[in-house]
Amino acid sequence: MTIVQAQNKIDEWIKTYGVKYFSELTNLGILMEEVGELSRLMVRTYGDQSFKESDKEKDLADEMADVLWVLICLANQTGVNLTEALQKNIEKKTTRDAVRHLQNKKLQ
């Protein structure tokens, strides 16, 4: 699925099953909640914290998809074409960081 297809599919889902989008500020809050859930799982999986019983059934891919879902909702609500935005962002980073990371001794 392309990013455009994902944006269209989520828009269709919201209009069919979700009735309407939550407000932009509500979705921003939901995005922060979802990022927190992803963070908690990453810290427990790859960091030093141990799992709580309630976290053991969590799925990393599903948590990432939750973050992506809400981000796409926000893009749809604010008229952002994520394909174009990502392409521009890659170009910006490529220009800005063309040699920066190659010269970073910490990465070698």
NORLIN-V366933 format. One record per residue. RES is the residue in one letter. D_FIRST is the distance of its C-alpha to the first C-alpha in whole Angstrom. Layout:
# NORLIN-V366933
{{RES,D_FIRST} {RES,D_FIRST}}
This chain:
# NORLIN-V366933
{{M,0} {T,4} {I,7} {V,8} {Q,6} {A,6} {Q,10} {N,11} {K,10} {I,12} {D,14} {E,15} {W,15} {I,18} {K,20} {T,20} {Y,20} {G,21} {V,24} {K,23} {Y,22} {F,24} {S,26} {E,25} {L,27} {T,27} {N,23} {L,24} {G,26} {I,24} {L,22} {M,25} {E,25} {E,22} {V,22} {G,26} {E,25} {L,22} {S,25} {R,28} {L,26} {M,25} {V,29} {R,30} {T,28} {Y,28} {G,31} {D,35} {Q,35} {S,35} {F,33} {K,34} {E,34} {S,32} {D,29} {K,29} {E,27} {K,24} {D,21} {L,19} {A,16} {D,16} {E,18} {M,16} {A,13} {D,16} {V,17} {L,13} {W,13} {V,17} {L,16} {I,13} {C,16} {L,19} {A,17} {N,17} {Q,20} {T,21} {G,20} {V,18} {N,15} {L,13} {T,12} {E,16} {A,17} {L,15} {Q,17} {K,20} {N,20} {I,20} {E,22} {K,25} {K,24} {T,25} {T,28} {R,29} {D,29} {A,29} {V,32} {R,32} {H,31} {L,32} {Q,36} {N,35} {K,38} {K,36} {L,33} {Q,35}}
